[in-house]
Amino acid sequence: MKISELRQDIFRPLCLPDPDRDIRGVYMGDLLSWVMGRAEEDNAWITIMSNRNVIAVASLISVSCVILTEDVTLDADVLALAEQKEINIFTTALSSYDACIALYRMLNE
Amino acid sequence: MSEPLVFQFDVDGNDFTSAGRASVQVKKLLRELGLPADVIRRVSIAMYEGEINMVIHANGGVAEVRVDERDITIILTDRGPGIPDVNLAMQEGYSTATRSIQSLGFGAGMGLPNMKRYTDEMRIDTEVGVGTTITMVIHLPQPQ
């Protein structure tokens, strides 16, 4: 499934510099080293963390997007960094758990 | 490539928000060298973990990356407090990071284990009160 095919009424894009990326699997986690150790390339990464290090980690492990849950957003400078590093970022009102379920449904439709 | 390529980076110990600068640069350099994506990913993750450790624990240091035909070698050197018990530090989940560091998403006790996981060889030389040098080697796939 392509990033651009996500339902944007549920996952609202904050920046989409690379919309043709595929989502292959999902990883949820807030501890960055844990995510670096376990998440796989092209996963959608679900987290509530929103500092600059999230962008660095997303770039290093090549996830296809970061989905911020519970209506978390990014500060302007972090958003600018995400654009620069070409990291797709979404936000959603859903909890991380509910975001996983919603993604599961979209991925398996 | 007969002479190894050597890249050096200063890791700023005071700047938590820019930690990862060296690893991102290395990632870019390795891409330009045309190395396999999997190798680049492992090198940059291992180096990022090391960089973060130097910022959290050692007030920065120096990162050196050497590339030759066979291997990529990452050497991280700091003059931090040293690691009193390396076996303990290598255990997944063990961390001495403060709560404020943890609130940034670090301090999961996965840094050193990840560095080991993503590299083919890792060696820790450390002395309490003097500093730590970590050497990591990732083998490059050889033509058959």
Interface residues (C-beta under 8 A of the other chain):
Chain A: D30 L31 L32 S33 W34 M36 G37 E41 M49 N51 R52 N53 V54 A56 V57 S59 L60 I61 S62 K85
Chain B: F16 T17 S18 A19 G20 S23 V24 K27 A37 R41 S44 I45 Y48 E49 I52 L104 G105 F106 G107 A108 G109 M110 G111 P113 N114 R117
